[in-house]
Amino acid sequence: MKNTNFEKQLIEMIVSYYQPFNQEQLTNGLKKFEKISLLAGDHLIKTGEIADKIFITEKSITRNYTIDENNEEKIIWIESEMRFLADFESFKTEQPTQYNIQVYEDTDVYYITKTNLLELYHKYHDWALFGINILEEYLLHTFVINNKFLNYDATEKYNYIETYFPRFLKIVPLKHISSRLNISQVTVSRIRAEKNK
C-alpha cells in the first residue's frame, strides 16, 4: 500500500476495531486489499451478482437499493464514507444478491474478497478478532438505526439524519432520503420548509 491519506484512514479504521493489532499480521493483511476508482453513479454491486467483496469508500456516501414490483427504487440503507459495505446476506450465502450498491460521488474504493478475508481469519488471530468486532458493530448499528426509524415520527427521523448525517442532506437526492425514512417526499419538503422559516 502506498502511504496516502486514504491508506492511512483505512489502517486507522481497521486498527480501531481491534487493538493492539499485531503489526506483522496487519501488514500482511493489508496486502490483500485492492483499490479501484469509481465515478458518481457507479455501482459496487448489482442485482443478480454474488457479493463476494467487502468495500470501503474514501469519499462517497453510498446507497443500497432494490427495485420493487412497481419498478420503483426502494432504499434499504444509506451509509457514510469510510464504512465497511457489502450485501452481507449474499456475501454469507454466496447466492445472487437482490440489491444494488451505488456510490453518489467520485471516489477511490478499497475492497477485499471473501476468499482473501477468510484466509486472513484462518491464518491470523488478530484478523479473526477484527472480523468478529466488525460483525458486532454492524449488527449494533443496524439495530440502533432500525429501532429509531421504527419508533420515530417523520420529523424525528429527519432530525436524526440532520444531526448525525448532515452530509446526506447535501448529497443524497430528496426522493432517496424520503424512501430511506419511509415517508413521502411531500412530508420531507414540508419538514425542510418549516425548518427554514
C-alpha positions in Angstrom: 0.0 0.0 0.0 1.1 3.5 -0.8 1.3 5.9 2.1 -1.6 8.2 1.0 -4.3 9.7 3.2 -6.8 7.0 2.2 -4.4 4.2 3.1 -3.8 5.9 6.5 -7.5 6.2 7.1 -8.1 2.6 6.2 -5.3 1.4 8.6 -6.7 3.6 11.4 -10.2 2.2 10.7 -9.0 -1.4 10.8 -7.0 -0.9 14.0 -9.9 0.8 15.7 -11.8 -2.5 15.6 -9.1 -4.4 17.4 -6.2 -3.2 19.5 -3.4 -4.0 19.9 -3.2 -5.3 16.2 0.0 -7.2 15.6 2.0 -5.1 13.1 3.2 -8.0 11.0 -0.3 -9.5 10.8 -1.7 -6.1 9.9 0.8 -5.5 7.2 0.3 -9.0 5.7 -3.5 -8.5 5.7 -3.4 -5.1 4.1 -1.6 -6.6 1.1 -4.9 -8.5 0.4 -6.8 -5.2 -0.2 -7.2 -3.9 -3.7 -8.1 -0.4 -4.9 -10.3 0.9 -7.7 -11.7 4.3 -8.7 -15.4 4.9 -9.3 -17.4 7.8 -10.7 -20.6 9.2 -9.2 -23.4 6.8 -10.1 -21.2 3.7 -10.5 -22.2 0.5 -8.7 -20.2 -1.6 -6.4 -22.6 -4.5 -7.0 -25.8 -5.0 -9.0 -28.8 -7.3 -8.6 -28.0 -10.8 -9.7 -24.3 -10.7 -8.9 -22.8 -12.6 -6.0 -21.5 -10.2 -3.3 -18.0 -11.7 -2.8 -16.3 -8.5 -1.7 -16.4 -6.0 1.2 -15.8 -2.4 0.2 -14.7 0.8 1.9 -15.2 4.1 0.0 -12.9 7.0 0.7 -15.1 10.0 -0.1 -18.6 8.9 -1.2 -21.9 8.3 0.5 -23.3 5.0 -0.7 -26.8 3.6 -1.0 -28.2 0.1 -1.1 -31.5 -0.2 -3.0 -33.8 -2.6 -4.7 -36.4 -2.3 -7.4 -40.0 -3.2 -6.3 -42.8 -4.8 -8.2 -43.9 -1.3 -9.4 -40.5 -0.7 -10.8 -39.7 1.9 -8.1 -36.5 2.1 -6.2 -36.6 1.4 -2.5 -33.7 2.5 -0.4 -32.6 -0.2 2.1 -29.7 1.8 3.6 -27.6 4.9 3.1 -24.1 4.9 4.5 -21.3 7.5 5.0 -17.9 7.2 3.6 -15.2 5.1 5.3 -17.5 2.3 6.4 -17.4 -1.3 5.5 -20.0 -2.1 2.9 -21.5 -5.3 1.5 -24.7 -7.2 0.9 -23.8 -9.4 3.8 -26.6 -11.9 3.1 -25.2 -12.7 -0.4 -21.7 -12.5 1.0 -22.5 -15.2 3.5 -24.7 -17.4 1.4 -22.9 -17.0 -1.9 -26.3 -16.6 -3.6 -27.1 -13.8 -6.1 -28.0 -10.5 -4.4 -31.4 -8.8 -4.7 -29.8 -5.4 -4.2 -27.7 -2.7 -5.8 -25.0 -0.8 -4.0 -24.2 2.6 -5.7 -21.9 5.5 -4.9 -23.1 9.1 -5.0 -19.8 10.7 -5.6 -16.4 10.1 -7.4 -14.3 8.1 -5.0 -11.5 5.6 -4.6 -12.6 2.3 -3.1 -10.7 -0.4 -1.3 -12.1 -3.9 -1.3 -11.1 -7.3 -0.1 -12.6 -10.6 -1.5 -14.3 -13.1 0.7 -11.6 -15.7 -0.2 -8.8 -13.4 0.9 -10.7 -12.3 4.1 -11.4 -15.9 5.1 -7.7 -16.7 4.5 -6.8 -13.9 6.9 -9.3 -15.2 9.5 -7.8 -18.7 9.4 -4.2 -17.6 9.3 -4.1 -14.7 11.8 -5.8 -14.4 15.2 -5.9 -10.6 15.1 -7.8 -10.6 11.8 -10.3 -13.1 13.1 -11.0 -10.9 16.1 -11.2 -7.9 13.8 -13.9 -9.8 11.8 -15.9 -10.5 14.9 -15.8 -6.9 16.0 -16.9 -5.7 12.5 -19.9 -8.1 12.7 -20.8 -6.9 16.2 -20.6 -3.2 15.2 -22.6 -3.8 12.0 -25.4 -5.6 14.0 -25.5 -2.9 16.6 -25.5 -0.1 14.1 -28.3 -1.8 12.1 -30.3 -2.4 15.3 -30.0 1.2 16.6 -30.9 2.8 13.2 -33.9 0.5 12.6 -35.2 0.8 16.1 -35.1 4.6 15.9 -36.8 4.7 12.5 -39.4 2.3 13.7 -40.3 4.4 16.7 -39.7 8.0 15.4 -42.2 10.1 13.7 -41.4 11.8 10.4 -39.9 14.9 11.9 -37.8 12.9 14.4 -36.4 10.8 11.6 -35.4 13.8 9.6 -33.9 15.5 12.7 -31.8 12.3 13.3 -30.4 12.4 9.8 -29.8 16.2 10.1 -28.0 15.8 13.4 -25.9 12.7 12.8 -25.6 12.6 9.0 -25.8 16.2 7.8 -23.9 15.5 4.6 -26.6 13.2 3.5 -28.9 16.2 3.1 -26.4 17.9 0.8 -25.6 14.9 -1.4 -28.4 12.4 -1.4 -31.5 13.3 -3.6 -34.7 14.1 -1.7 -36.5 11.1 -3.1 -33.8 8.8 -1.7 -33.9 10.4 1.7 -37.7 10.0 1.8 -37.5 6.4 0.7 -35.0 5.6 3.4 -37.0 7.3 6.0 -40.2 5.6 4.7 -42.0 9.0 4.4 -43.3 10.9 1.4 -41.3 13.5 -0.5 -44.0 16.0 0.3 -43.6 15.4 4.0 -39.8 15.8 3.8 -40.3 19.0 1.8 -42.7 20.3 4.5 -40.3 19.5 7.3 -37.5 21.3 5.5 -39.7 24.3 4.8 -40.7 24.5 8.5 -37.0 24.4 9.5 -36.1 27.2 7.0 -38.8 29.7 8.4 
